[in-house]
Each structure stands twice: as structure tokens, then as C-alpha cells.
């Protein structure tokens, strides 16, 4: 803990956590000429989900969601690109085919991020666990980006600062299959509605095969939660067995939706489809899209091998469950990602309720920009509400009865007066253009 002490005359920002958000925050600060001490507890202390010692390790899906123009996720990515995001630049450089989505080779992504951070002249990377929120009353600035798997000691310090019990939900990891063990006499390549270059591998199911699969799934044995009394799942990342329990047809209208995926073997649309997305540049492995789960491994293998084309598949990783911790952000944070009680203390990432890879990068960027503003005695930057960045920051800082982490979507942006019968795609295009125009002046005011 000696490294956290601050001598008179020191001028640096402390960032706790080397995930997506922490790395982006550290980079934004360092690029603006301010020294950064970035703390990452791995490898000295690992987590149930991480497998490497790299910074910015992606542990769930390798997809950074849609990069289709005028989609809400695309808009957020575009804004980050224009703001000089390090992680967006790296993601673009290591992308793998995924139709209209931006998917990355997660190993290359983490390695390149680690190299960029570790080699920056203004960043000191410290492989140490921080167990208490560092003091900021002596002029320091602290960004806490410790993520959904924040250690117990630091979680307790955060709880004491926030004055509330930590909230939490559970996030599940999708299985990954060895590409060489897929039966391509049954599976076929295609992207939904022909968008993309047949980037997905599709495993079609007949009605009978789906029924067998469904019955096995809902009767399978799940891993016990042990020290947790109740699981609070993030709605858009439900374990597939939880989703299945909502009804026999739920999966067919969710992750196993067959629409737009004609089976070339039959010339017909299957009853259901399991999609596999490329995991690495070598096309050696694929993840099962939407198949995050927390079933016991023997049951999981047995059920996944009921999928046509995966009867003899070798799974490089099976689904897992892990805890995600987050604060009640509207009671704690402002639109700048700084805390209401102490403007020199910031929270970012999933811990702050910005759910999703791109959203985590966003809150890190906002905190980094504003840490520099505070350090230099300037006014904090508030991103326009019309932008995706601003809308996300406004969401996590606006009081609400039941706060939950949120992905970006157009519903967070202020509405526009548009013709009632205007097509949805055209409305999204106009919202996107308004956002990017609104961001232009801010980019000029926050040069890197």
C-alpha cells in the first residue's frame, strides 16, 4: 500500500483496475500529459473468470455488438473513435468476421492493450491489489474501475463510501467449441438474411430435435450458488436455461431464432438454429451465440452434444457463472462519472452500471477526460445528451426507482420531432447524425 501514498509535489491520477474501462481511462489521461498509476491485482490475485494476466481480458463473448451503420451500438463506437479511444482502435485492428457485428480476437486484443499501456511513458503499471479507496483529500484523483469481480476487501470499502449495500447480478459465459470437431455435413455457413459473408456457422434443428434439446435443457442440473442467496440476472444476458423456463417457444424467438437462415441442405428454414461465431483469427474455435449458462459440466456437455453438428464436438470452454458487482450509480455519481460526495473520486465500467464492453470503454473515457480537467483546475466535461456517450452518462446518474446496468440503445437519447410514419431505419439515421454533429464541437474542446 506504500505506493498509494502521495508526496508533496506529486501530480498523478490513480486508476484501480486494468480492465476495459481502467485501461481506456489511463490512456486518455496519459495521452493528455498527466502521469498515471494503474493498479491491477492480477496475477497476484486472480478471479474466477480470468484466465490470463493480460490487461483488458475479455471473459464473456468476443463480440462488441453491431457495427451496422446507424445502429445504437455503432453510434457509440463512432463517437468513441472520434474521441480517440485506444481500445476502439485496437478492436478495429484485431477484428474477426462476424457479419455486421464487431467481434475481436480476444487474445490479440488483450495483448495489444497490455503492450500499449505498459509501454506508455506516462503510465506506471503496478501489479498490486488495492483493498481500500485511496484518500483524495490531499489533492489526489482516483478512478475506481475494478470491475464486476471487485475483491471482497475493496467491495467493502466501496460499500462504506456509498453508504448502501452493494447490488449484484450474475453474468454467464458462453461455451467455445473446437472448429475441427464440428460436423459440417449438418452445419452450414450463413449470416442472417445474407448480411455479411457467411460469417456464422449454423446448426439447424428439426421440431423433434428441438423438443428433445429443450426437455433436456430445462431438466438439467445447475451449479449451486453456494454463498449467494439469490441470483439477479442482467436481462439481456440470461443463462439459456433460465430463458428456456419462460416457455417452450422462447428460445425459438431468442438466441435460436431461425428466421433468415435457410438451410442449404433442405432449402427450407429450420425449426430452430444454434449460431456459432468465430472466436479467433485462425478460425480454430467458435462460441455458441447466446448460450451462456451455469449448468454442471457433465450435463452441459451432454446437452450441447444434442445439437445437430455438435454430436462429437470438443468444447474448449464450457459455460460458467460469475458474480457481477455494481453500485447504485444514480445515488452516487454525476454525469461526469465523478461521485456526488467527492468530485475527485470516479467510478467507471460495470461497477458504475455501464453494462457491455463498449459501454465500459465509454465510461472509462469520460472519467479519464474529466480527471484531467479536474487536475488542471478546469470545468468537467458533460457530453451532450443527444450523443450516445452523453445519454449513457445521463442514464447512470439519473435517479430511478429500480436502477440496473444498461446497454446503449436509442431509447436513452432525447427524442426528435419526426414524422410518425418515418421508417425506423431513417429515424435511427437522423438520431445518429444529430449525435455526431453534437459531438463535433466537444471533440475540438477535448484534444488528445
C-alpha positions in Angstrom: 0.0 0.0 0.0 3.0 2.3 0.2 2.8 3.0 -3.5 -0.6 4.7 -2.9 1.0 7.4 -0.6 1.3 10.8 -2.2 4.3 13.1 -1.6 4.0 16.8 -1.8 4.6 18.0 -5.4 3.4 14.7 -6.9 0.9 15.0 -9.7 -0.7 11.8 -10.9 -4.0 10.1 -11.2 -4.6 6.7 -9.6 -6.6 4.2 -11.6 -7.6 0.9 -9.9 -8.4 -1.9 -12.3 -6.8 -2.9 -15.6 -10.0 -3.9 -17.5 -11.5 -2.2 -20.5 -12.6 0.8 -18.5 -9.5 1.3 -16.5 -7.2 0.9 -19.5 -9.2 3.5 -21.5 -9.2 5.9 -18.6 -5.5 5.6 -18.0 -4.7 6.0 -21.7 -6.9 9.2 -22.0 -5.1 10.7 -19.0 -1.6 9.7 -20.1 -2.1 11.0 -23.7 -3.0 14.4 -22.2 0.3 14.6 -20.4 -0.7 13.6 -16.9 1.1 10.8 -15.0 -1.0 7.7 -14.2 -0.5 4.9 -11.7 -2.6 1.9 -12.9 -3.2 -0.9 -10.4 -4.1 -4.4 -11.5 -4.3 -7.1 -8.9 -3.7 -10.0 -11.3 -1.6 -12.2 -11.3 -1.1 -11.9 -7.6 -4.8 -12.3 -7.0 -6.9 -13.8 -9.8 -10.7 -14.1 -10.3 -13.0 -17.0 -11.1 -13.4 -15.7 -14.7 -10.0 -14.5 -15.9 -7.6 -17.0 -17.4 -4.6 -14.8 -18.3 -2.5 -11.9 -16.8 -3.2 -9.6 -19.7 -5.0 -6.2 -19.2 -8.4 -5.8 -20.8 -9.0 -9.5 -20.9 -12.4 -10.3 -22.4 -14.0 -13.2 -20.5 -17.5 -13.5 -22.0 -18.5 -13.1 -25.7 -15.9 -11.8 -28.1 -18.5 -9.6 -29.8 -18.5 -5.8 -29.3 -22.0 -5.9 -30.8 -23.3 -4.4 -34.0 -21.2 -2.2 -36.2 -24.0 -1.7 -38.7 -24.3 2.0 -39.6 -26.9 3.9 -37.6 -27.4 1.1 -35.1 -27.2 2.5 -31.5 -24.1 0.4 -30.7 -22.5 1.6 -34.0 -23.2 5.1 -32.9 -21.5 4.7 -29.6 -18.5 3.1 -31.4 -18.3 6.0 -33.8 -18.3 8.5 -31.0 -15.5 6.7 -29.2 -13.5 6.5 -32.4 -13.9 10.3 -32.9 -12.8 10.8 -29.2 -9.6 8.9 -29.8 -10.4 5.8 -27.9 -7.4 3.4 -27.6 -9.5 0.3 -27.1 -11.6 1.0 -30.2 -8.5 1.4 -32.3 -7.2 -1.9 -31.1 -10.6 -3.6 -31.5 -10.7 -2.4 -35.1 -7.2 -3.8 -35.7 -7.9 -7.3 -34.4 -11.5 -7.8 -35.6 -12.6 -11.2 -36.9 -15.5 -11.9 -39.3 -18.9 -11.7 -37.6 -21.3 -10.3 -40.1 -22.4 -6.8 -39.2 -21.0 -7.2 -35.7 -17.6 -6.1 -34.4 -16.0 -9.2 -33.0 -12.4 -9.4 -31.9 -9.6 -12.0 -31.4 -9.7 -11.7 -27.7 -6.1 -12.9 -27.2 -4.7 -10.3 -29.6 -7.0 -7.6 -28.2 -5.7 -8.2 -24.6 -2.0 -8.5 -25.7 -2.1 -5.3 -27.8 -3.8 -3.4 -25.0 -1.3 -4.6 -22.4 1.6 -3.6 -24.7 0.2 -0.1 -25.3 -0.4 0.6 -21.6 2.8 -0.9 -20.3 4.9 1.0 -22.8 3.4 4.4 -22.3 5.8 6.9 -20.8 3.1 8.4 -18.6 1.7 5.2 -17.2 3.2 3.2 -14.3 1.6 -0.3 -14.3 1.6 -1.8 -10.7 0.6 -5.4 -10.3 -0.8 -5.0 -6.8 -4.2 -5.4 -5.1 -5.8 -2.2 -3.7 -8.0 -3.0 -0.7 -9.2 0.5 0.3 -10.4 3.5 -1.7 -7.3 5.8 -1.6 -7.7 9.2 0.0 -8.3 12.1 -2.2 -8.3 14.9 0.4 -4.7 15.7 -0.2 -5.2 16.6 -3.8 -5.2 13.2 -5.4 -7.6 12.0 -8.1 -8.8 8.4 -8.0 -10.7 6.3 -10.7 -12.1 3.0 -9.5 -12.5 0.7 -12.4 -12.2 -2.6 -10.5 -15.0 -4.3 -12.5 -17.7 -6.8 -11.7 -15.4 -9.1 -9.8 -14.1 -6.5 -7.4 -12.3 -8.1 -4.5 -14.1 -8.5 -1.2 -11.9 -6.0 0.7 -12.3 -3.3 -1.9 -16.0 -4.0 -2.2 -16.4 -3.4 1.5 -14.5 -0.1 1.2 -16.8 0.9 -1.7 -19.9 -0.1 0.3 -18.8 2.1 3.2 -18.2 5.0 0.9 -21.6 4.7 -0.9 -23.5 4.1 2.3 -25.6 1.4 0.8 -25.4 -2.4 0.4 -23.7 -3.4 -2.8 -26.1 -4.6 -5.5 -25.1 -7.5 -7.7 -26.3 -9.7 -10.5 -24.9 -12.8 -12.2 -23.4 -12.9 -15.7 -22.8 -16.2 -17.6 -20.1 -17.2 -20.1 -20.8 -18.9 -23.4 -19.2 -22.2 -24.4 -16.5 -22.4 -27.0 -16.1 -25.3 -29.4 -13.1 -26.6 -31.4 -13.9 -25.8 -35.1 -12.3 -29.1 -36.3 -14.8 -31.1 -34.3 -17.9 -29.6 -35.9 -19.8 -31.8 -38.3 -20.2 -29.7 -41.5 -22.4 -32.2 -43.2 -25.1 -30.9 -40.8 -23.9 -27.4 -40.0 -23.8 -24.7 -42.7 -22.3 -21.2 -43.1 -24.6 -18.2 -43.4 -25.4 -14.8 -41.9 -28.9 -13.9 -41.2 -30.7 -12.5 -44.2 -27.4 -12.8 -46.1 -25.9 -9.9 -44.3 -22.1 -10.3 -44.1 -20.0 -13.0 -45.7 -21.5 -16.2 -44.3 -19.5 -15.5 -41.1 -21.6 -17.7 -38.8 -21.8 -21.5 -38.6 -25.4 -22.6 -38.1 -26.6 -25.8 -36.6 -30.2 -26.4 -37.7 -32.8 -28.3 -35.7 -36.0 -30.0 -36.7 -39.0 -29.7 -34.5 -38.3 -33.1 -32.9 -34.7 -32.3 -32.3 -35.6 -29.0 -30.7 -38.1 -30.7 -28.4 -35.5 -33.2 -27.3 -33.0 -30.5 -26.7 -35.5 -28.3 -24.8 -36.6 -31.0 -22.5 -33.0 -31.9 -21.6 -32.1 -28.3 -21.0 -34.9 -27.4 -18.6 -34.3 -30.6 -16.6 -30.5 -30.3 -16.3 -28.8 -29.7 -13.0 -27.4 -26.3 -12.4 -24.3 -25.3 -10.4 -25.2 -24.3 -6.8 -24.7 -20.6 -6.0 -23.3 -21.5 -2.5 -22.6 -18.3 -0.7 -25.3 -16.2 -2.5 -28.9 -16.3 -1.5 -30.4 -15.2 -4.8 -29.3 -14.7 -8.4 -30.1 -11.3 -10.0 -29.5 -11.8 -13.8 -28.9 -9.0 -16.2 -31.9 -9.3 -18.5 -30.1 -9.2 -21.9 -27.6 -11.9 -20.7 -29.8 -14.5 -19.2 -28.4 -18.1 -18.9 -30.1 -20.1 -21.6 -31.7 -22.5 -19.2 -33.3 -19.5 -17.4 -34.6 -18.2 -20.7 -36.0 -21.6 -21.6 -38.0 -21.8 -18.4 -40.1 -18.8 -19.6 -41.7 -21.0 -22.2 -41.2 -23.8 -24.7 -41.0 -21.4 -27.7 -38.9 -18.7 -26.0 -35.6 -19.9 -27.4 -37.0 -20.0 -31.0 -37.8 -16.3 -30.7 -34.5 -15.6 -29.0 -31.0 -17.0 -29.4 -32.2 -20.0 -31.5 -34.3 -17.8 -33.9 -34.2 -19.5 -37.4 -35.6 -16.6 -39.4 -33.3 -15.5 -42.3 -31.2 -18.7 -42.1 -32.3 -21.0 -44.9 -30.7 -24.4 -44.6 -28.9 -25.1 -48.0 -29.2 -28.9 -47.3 -33.0 -28.7 -47.4 -33.8 -25.4 -49.0 -36.1 -24.7 -46.0 -36.0 -22.6 -42.8 -35.2 -24.9 -39.8 -37.4 -25.1 -36.8 -34.6 -23.6 -34.7 -30.9 -22.7 -35.2 -27.9 -22.6 -33.0 -25.4 -20.0 -34.3 -21.6 -20.2 -33.8 -19.5 -17.1 -34.0 -15.8 -17.1 -34.9 -13.6 -16.7 -31.8 -10.2 -16.1 -33.2 -8.5 -15.1 -36.5 -7.3 -18.6 -37.2 -10.9 -19.8 -37.3 -9.9 -22.6 -34.9 -12.7 -22.0 -32.4 -16.3 -20.7 -32.3 -18.6 -19.6 -29.4 -22.2 -20.6 -29.2 -24.1 -17.3 -29.5 -26.5 -16.7 -26.6 -25.6 -20.0 -24.9 -24.3 -18.6 -21.7 -25.3 -20.9 -18.9 -24.4 -22.2 -15.4 -25.2 -25.9 -15.8 -22.9 -28.6 -14.3 -20.2 -29.6 -16.8 -21.4 -33.2 -17.4 -24.9 -32.2 -18.1 -23.7 -29.3 -20.2 -21.6 -31.5 -22.5 -24.4 -34.0 -22.8 -27.0 -31.3 -23.7 -24.8 -29.4 -26.1 -23.9 -32.6 -28.0 -27.7 -32.9 -28.7 -27.2 -30.0 -31.2 -27.0 -31.3 -34.8 -23.4 -30.9 -35.9 -22.0 -30.9 -32.4 -22.6 -34.6 -31.6 -18.9 -35.2 -31.4 -17.8 -31.6 -30.6 -14.9 -30.9 -28.3 -15.6 -27.9 -26.1 -12.6 -25.7 -25.4 -14.5 -23.9 -22.7 -17.9 -24.7 -21.1 -20.4 -22.2 -19.8 -19.7 -20.7 -16.4 -21.4 -18.3 -13.9 -19.8 -15.4 -12.0 -20.8 -12.6 -9.9 -21.1 -9.0 -11.2 -21.0 -6.2 -8.6 -22.2 -2.7 -9.2 -23.1 0.4 -7.2 -26.4 2.2 -7.2 -25.0 4.8 -9.6 -27.8 7.4 -9.6 -27.4 7.8 -5.8 -23.6 8.0 -6.2 -22.4 9.5 -9.5 -22.8 12.6 -11.7 -22.8 12.7 -15.5 -19.0 13.2 -15.4 -18.5 9.7 -13.7 -17.3 11.6 -10.6 -19.0 10.9 -7.2 -21.5 13.4 -5.9 -19.8 13.4 -2.5 -16.2 13.8 -3.8 -15.6 15.2 -7.3 -12.0 13.9 -7.3 -13.2 10.3 -7.0 -14.6 8.5 -10.0 -16.3 5.1 -10.7 -16.3 3.6 -14.1 -17.2 0.4 -16.0 -19.7 -2.3 -15.0 -19.1 -1.2 -11.4 -20.8 2.1 -12.3 -23.6 0.4 -14.2 -22.4 0.9 -17.8 -23.1 -2.7 -19.0 -21.3 -4.0 -22.0 -17.8 -3.8 -23.4 -18.3 -0.6 -25.4 -20.2 1.0 -22.6 -17.4 0.2 -20.2 -14.9 1.7 -22.5 -17.1 4.8 -22.8 -17.3 5.4 -19.0 -13.6 5.0 -18.8 -13.0 7.6 -21.5 -15.4 10.0 -19.8 -13.7 9.6 -16.4 -10.2 10.0 -18.0 -11.1 13.2 -19.8 -12.7 14.7 -16.6 -9.8 13.6 -14.3 -7.5 15.7 -16.5 -10.0 18.6 -16.4 -10.1 18.4 -12.6 -6.3 18.0 -12.3 -5.8 21.2 -14.4 -8.4 23.2 -12.5 -10.9 23.3 -15.4 -14.6 22.6 -15.6 -15.7 19.0 -16.0 -16.9 17.9 -19.4 -20.6 17.0 -19.7 -21.2 15.2 -23.0 -24.4 16.4 -24.9 -27.5 14.4 -24.1 -28.0 14.0 -27.8 -24.9 11.9 -28.1 -24.7 8.2 -27.2 -21.9 8.9 -24.7 -23.9 11.7 -23.0 -27.1 9.6 -23.0 -25.4 6.7 -21.2 -23.8 9.0 -18.7 -27.2 10.7 -18.0 -28.8 7.3 -17.5 -26.4 6.1 -14.8 -26.7 9.5 -13.0 -30.5 10.0 -13.1 -32.4 8.8 -10.1 -34.7 5.9 -10.7 -36.7 3.6 -8.6 -35.1 0.4 -9.8 -31.6 1.0 -11.2 -30.0 -1.7 -13.2 -26.9 -1.7 -15.5 -27.7 -0.7 -19.1 -26.5 -1.2 -22.6 -26.8 1.7 -25.1 -30.0 2.0 -27.1 -31.8 4.8 -28.8 -34.4 5.0 -26.1 -31.8 6.7 -23.9 -31.4 9.6 -26.3 -33.7 12.6 -26.3 -36.5 12.2 -28.9 -36.7 14.2 -32.1 -39.8 15.6 -33.8 -40.1 13.3 -36.7 -42.9 12.2 -39.0 -44.9 9.5 -37.3 -44.7 7.1 -40.3 -41.0 7.6 -40.9 -39.3 4.2 -41.2 -37.4 3.1 -38.1 -34.1 2.9 -40.0 -34.5 6.5 -41.1 -35.3 7.7 -37.6 -32.1 6.0 -36.4 -30.1 7.6 -39.1 -31.3 11.0 -38.1 -30.7 10.4 -34.5 -27.2 9.2 -35.3 -26.4 12.3 -37.5 -27.7 14.6 -34.7 -25.5 12.9 -32.2 -22.3 13.0 -34.3 -22.9 16.7 -35.2 -23.4 17.4 -31.5 -20.2 15.7 -30.6 -18.1 17.6 -33.2 -17.6 20.7 -31.0 -16.8 18.7 -28.0 -14.0 16.8 -29.8 -12.4 20.1 -30.6 -12.6 21.1 -27.0 -11.1 17.9 -25.6 -8.0 17.3 -27.8 -5.7 14.4 -27.0 
